[in-house]
């Protein structure tokens, strides 16, 4: 802990679980945390954090036509009014861009994934705003080496970047926390081999490929079952329809797993699969690894920093149904292979990640010169 608590302002999507975890970690360490956002949680609150609606910061921020150019200065006025010590913006577009316009320092910026790998590359405006956001930052916190390289390509100072993965809660996940009655609860035999996906229902998570590959896998391994543990997403109806079209409804469970139940569900599975086309060190991957699961992962951006073709499970092209089928068949057929990959994953992820709350705090204190 520093000599006195810090007063921090996050500029971010307040509905994001990752943002809530950033705020909660720092609040638990005794700091005063505020969030300003245009997207608020359903109950308007984040535990131990004061949330500010960007649309209520002034008359101009309430009017859609006028709002665009006034949000940044309004965030700056809020920071001055609160007397914050430091601003941390999560995701470059629009939140980093707003924070850059707020002109409040020290300013920490966190590019995440699509903002820097897709949005900043596919449009001139996106690139211009991403470059301006990075240029305004005093320091960058990234979640992968791939993210670091992309940030440097957009003008970031290599000496002012640190990798801190604040949103993964490894302390809650372990192989010995498995839900003992999960298979019975889902109506499955006790010898069921559970393939687990933790990705939400979105086009880029490629759940259609998962379902088609699983349909082929279960022909050779009748004990296989698929658990889609997702919080929601726009393509859920399409996913449900494909389950019925493939005739695998009795073999697939789709359920929303709440935060407190997630470690037990993950540890009770046999194999995790994540083949999203757009990803940068997802928490679901790290938490499956901490639960000693082998992982079949899609090759995109930073994923090869965690899983390789030889270690941890299998690394495949995201839309390669044949490769996914083969990888799942191989793992489900060999319990010793699953054990070996799972133990490697737990060792690797715990060795690589430190205490993110302490790491963030040390960075902030250093930037403040305390």
PEGIGI-V580546 format. One record per residue. RES is the residue in one letter. NEAR is the number of other C-alpha atoms within 12 Angstrom. Layout:
# PEGIGI-V580546
RES;NEAR + RES;NEAR
This chain:
# PEGIGI-V580546
X;21 + X;20 + X;12 + X;14 + X;22 + X;29 + X;33 + X;42 + X;48 + X;47 + X;53 + X;43 + X;33 + X;39 + X;26 + X;25 + X;26 + X;29 + X;40 + X;35 + X;30 + X;45 + X;45 + X;32 + X;31 + X;37 + X;30 + X;21 + X;26 + X;23 + X;33 + X;29 + X;39 + X;41 + X;47 + X;47 + X;41 + X;30 + X;25 + X;26 + X;25 + X;10 + X;11 + X;19 + X;24 + X;32 + X;26 + X;22 + X;31 + X;28 + X;36 + X;32 + X;29 + X;37 + X;26 + X;21 + X;27 + X;22 + X;16 + X;20 + X;24 + X;20 + X;17 + X;15 + X;12 + X;14 + X;23 + X;22 + X;20 + X;28 + X;39 + X;34 + X;26 + X;35 + X;45 + X;32 + X;24 + X;33 + X;34 + X;21 + X;15 + X;24 + X;20 + X;29 + X;31 + X;42 + X;46 + X;51 + X;50 + X;46 + X;42 + X;45 + X;36 + X;37 + X;42 + X;45 + X;43 + X;43 + X;50 + X;39 + X;31 + X;33 + X;30 + X;36 + X;29 + X;30 + X;41 + X;44 + X;49 + X;49 + X;50 + X;45 + X;35 + X;27 + X;35 + X;45 + X;33 + X;25 + X;25 + X;31 + X;22 + X;15 + X;15 + X;13 + X;16 + X;25 + X;28 + X;23 + X;30 + X;44 + X;33 + X;29 + X;43 + X;47 + X;30 + X;32 + X;40 + X;34 + X;37 + X;45 + X;40 + X;39 + X;40 + X;34 + X;28 + X;27 + X;39 + X;35 + X;25 + X;35 + X;43 + X;25 + X;21 + X;28 + X;25 + X;32 + X;23 + X;23 + X;15 + X;26 + X;30 + X;32 + X;32 + X;33 + X;38 + X;39 + X;35 + X;35 + X;37 + X;32 + X;22 + X;24 + X;34 + X;33 + X;32 + X;20 + X;24 + X;25 + X;22 + X;18 + X;19 + X;28 + X;29 + X;14 + X;14 + X;24 + X;16 + X;23 + X;19 + X;18 + X;20 + X;28 + X;35 + X;41 + X;48 + X;43 + X;46 + X;41 + X;40 + X;29 + X;29 + X;24 + X;23 + X;25 + X;34 + X;34 + X;45 + X;35 + X;33 + X;47 + X;43 + X;29 + X;34 + X;44 + X;35 + X;27 + X;34 + X;31 + X;17 + X;18 + X;25 + X;24 + X;26 + X;37 + X;41 + X;41 + X;41 + X;40 + X;35 + X;30 + X;23 + X;21 + X;20 + X;16 + X;22 + X;27 + X;18 + X;19 + X;33 + X;26 + X;17 + X;22 + X;30 + X;18 + X;15 + X;23 + X;18 + X;29 + X;22 + X;22 + X;33 + X;36 + X;30 + X;31 + X;26 + X;23 + X;25 + X;17 + X;19 + X;15 + X;20 + X;34 + X;35 + X;26 + X;44 + X;46 + X;34 + X;35 + X;45 + X;44 + X;48 + X;51 + X;49 + X;50 + X;46 + X;41 + X;31 + X;32 + X;35 + X;39 + X;41 + X;38 + X;30 + X;39 + X;46 + X;47 + X;40 + X;54 + X;52 + X;41 + X;43 + X;40 + X;51 + X;52 + X;55 + X;50 + X;53 + X;44 + X;31 + X;33 + X;34 + X;32 + X;39 + X;29 + X;29 + X;45 + X;39 + X;24 + X;23 + X;20 + X;28 + X;41 + X;44 + X;40 + X;34 + X;32 + X;28 + X;33 + X;30 + X;26 + X;26 + X;21 + X;29 + X;40 + X;32 + X;25 + X;38 + X;46 + X;33 + X;24 + X;35 + X;37 + X;23 + X;20 + X;19 + X;15 + X;27 + X;34 + X;27 + X;23 + X;36 + X;38 + X;27 + X;29 + X;39 + X;36 + X;25 + X;25 + X;34 + X;26 + X;16 + X;21 + X;31 + X;21 + X;23 + X;30 + X;29 + X;25 + X;24 + X;38 + X;35 + X;23 + X;30 + X;36 + X;24 + X;18 + X;23 + X;23 + X;13 + X;16
